């Protein structure tokens, strides 16, 4: 049985899904205003009151994203796990070294490629996380300026409004490209991950994925377990990460969700091993 390690709680997965849905709608409804003649905008423009609904959805998802950000701040402030996430997200000198060695591997300077052991959150995840924070703040501030144009221009000159509109537009392009080019590669198109990193759905990473992306954290977990890593059916806390207890232990507890965990795991494995027809 493949060994797996706990990565994301249900709360964190719901936050991620919420962000993904809101971000997707914001991208579509936002660029529909900038490029109304584009072919993919026709389903919006050709529907009665389509552009009015577009504006409503854009503002609704913008506000929802701001509230989600506020909730995430509370989560990271008032929960032990949240505080641990912030602590482990703080960049360090080792992240710069990992970035440098990754570049040297990619440009064939390191021959053979150097094996890197990264912590709970690697430098890519830290860059994405702080980029998300920065982008959310910028888009929220400039978005509210564009939303309340009349009120803003009562106190500030026209050029500030034009500047906010320019920043909002180009930050939207940057954020979209970051997700499509960087994030999608990291969690989908990376040959070591393909067809997908399933942690955002199942909450778990395989031992291979942990070794490739979080080798240092994997060593920490194994050291904490004194070299004994149990195979998983139900998560049991081991530090900030978790390891599985065996099916026999679950059976002793009479845990009713054992079959559900097994079904999700088997389905996940079948999707990973699917080669197409």
N, C-alpha and C positions, 0 to 999 in steps of 0.2 A: 504494500500500500504506500502511496506517495506521502511523504511527510509534509505537513503544512504548518504554517505559522500565522497567528492572528495578526492582522494589520489594521483594520478599520472597524470601529464599532458600528452598530446600526445607526446610532445618532449621527456619526460622521458620514456614513454612506448617504443618509437622507439629506444632509447638508450639501454634499457633493452633487447629488441628483438635482436638488433644488437649484443650485448654482448653474448646473449644465442646462437645465430647461430655460431658466431666465436669460442666460447668456445667449442661447440660440435664438430665442424670440427677439431679444434686443438687437442682435446682429441683422436678422432678416428685416425687422420693421424699421431699423435705423437706416440701413443702406437702401431700402425701398424709397425713402424720402430723398436720398441723394441721387439715386439713379432710377427715376420713375419710368424711364423708357426701356429699361432692361427687360429682356424676355421673361425672366423669372419673376418679375414684379407684376405681370399681367393678371395673375389670379387675384391680386389685391386691388389693382386699379380698375379692373373691369367689373368688380362687384359693387353694387350700389352702396354708397357710404363706406367703401373699402378703405380709402385713405383716412377717413375719420376714425374707423375702427383701428387702423394701423397706429395712429397717434395715441389712442387710448391704451392699446396693448403695450406700446413702447413705454409710456409713463408708468403704467401699472407694474410692469416687470422691473423698471428702474427703481421704483419705490420698494418693491419686494426684495431686490438685491441689497438695497441699503438696510432694510430690516434684517435680512439674513446676515449681513456684516455685523450688525449690532448684536444679534444672537450669538455669532461666533466669538465676539469679544467677551460676552458674558460666559460662554462655554469655556473659553481659555482662561478666564479669570477665576471662576468659582468652582471648577472641577479639578481634581487632582490630575486626571489624564490630560486635560486641556493645558494646565500649567506645564506638564511634562512635554507636551508638543512644542510649546513656545520655547522652552529651555533647549530642546534638541534642535530647534530650527535656527538658533543663533549661529551665524556663520563664524568659522574659525580659520586659522592658518591652514589646517589640514584640508579644508575645502578648496583653498587656492591651489594647494599642491595636487589635489585630485584633479582639478580642472586642467592644470598644466600637463599632468601625465596623460590625461585623456586626449588632449590635443596632440601630444607627442605620439600616442598610439595611433590616432586617426591620420596623422601625416607621415606615418611610417618612420618616424625618428627612432622610436623604440622598436628594435628588431631583435628577438621576437617581442610582441606586444606585452607590456607589463601588466600583470594581474593586479587589479586594484581592489582593496577591501574598504568599503565605505560604511558609514554609520547608519543609524536609524533613518535619517533623512540625508540623501546625498546632495551634492552641490546643485544638481539640476532641479531637484525638488525645492530646495531653498530659494533658488533664483525665481522659480515659478511662483512660489508662495508670496514672496515679498513683491514680485511684479504684480501679482493679483491685488495685493493691498494697495499699492501705489495706483494701479489702474482704476480700482474701484473708487478711490478718493477723488482722482482727477475727473473721472466720468460723472460722478455724483455732483461735484461742485459745478462743473461746466454745464451739466444737464439741467440743474435747477436754474442756472442763469438763463439758459435758452427757454426754459419753460415759463419763467416769470419775467419775460422780456420787458414789459411795460414798467413793472415795479423796479427792475434793475436800472433802467435808463432814467428813472427819476433822480437817482443819486450818483450814477456813474456815466462817463462819456461813452459815445457810440463805439469808439475803438475798443473798449474793454469787452463789449458784447461780441464784436467781430472776432476778437482774439479768442474768446471762449468758444465760439463756433468752430474756429479753425483747430483749436486744441482738441475739442470733442471729436471732430471728424478724423484727424490723424491718429489720435489715441485709439479710436475704434478700429482703424486699419491695423495698427500695431498689435492690438489685443487679439484680433481675429487671426492674423498671421502667426502669432505666438502659439495659439491653440492648434491651428491646422498643421503648422510646420514642426513645432517643437514638441508640444504636449502629445499630439497624435502619434508622432514617431516614438516617443518614449514609452507609451502605453499600448500601442497597436503595431506599428510597422517595424519596430526594432526586431531583428531576426531572433534575438534571444527571448523575446516576449510574444511574438506573433503566435496565434491570431489576436490575442488581447491579454492585458493584465486584468484578471477577473476580480481583483481585490475590491473594486468599487461596487461589485454586485455581491460576491460571497463573503468578503471581509478577510480572505486568507491569501497568502502567497505560498507557492511551493518552495521546497528547499533549494531547488535550482534557481528560482527567481531571487530568493534571499541571498544566495551565494553570489549571484551576478550583480545585484544592485545594492545589497546591504550586508556584505561579507563580514564586516567588523561587528555589526549588530548580531549576526548569526553566531559568531564566535562567543560573544558576550552571553547570549542565551544558553549556548551549550556549556559554557564554563559555569554558569549559574546552576545548571542542571547536573553538574558534576559528570559530564560526559554521557548522560542518559537522556536521550530525546525520545519521548513516547509518541507513537502514532496517534493521529487525531480522529476523533469523532465529535467531541464536544470540547470547547476551549476551557483551559484551566490557566489561571494567571501565573505568569512567570515574569516578574519585573514589569516593564512597560509593554513588552510583547507577550504573547501567550503560546503555549504548546498544547497539543491535544492529549487527552487521556484515552486509554484504549477502549475498544468496544466492550470488553469484559467489565471494566470499571463502570461504564455507563449502565450496563445491564444490571449490575449490583444495585445501582441507585434507582433502577426502575424508571429512568428518565424517558418520558413519552415522546420527546422530539428526536430520539436517536435515528429512527428511520428517515425522518425529514432531512436531517443533516447528511445521512448517507445518500439519499436520493439527489440532493443538491450537488454533493461531491461527485457522484457518478455522472450526472448530467454535465457538470463542468469538465470532467475528464474526457467525456465523449466528444464535446465541442472542440476541445483542444486537439484531439487526435483525428478529427474529421478532415479528410483530404479532398472532399468533393466527389461528385459522381463521375 
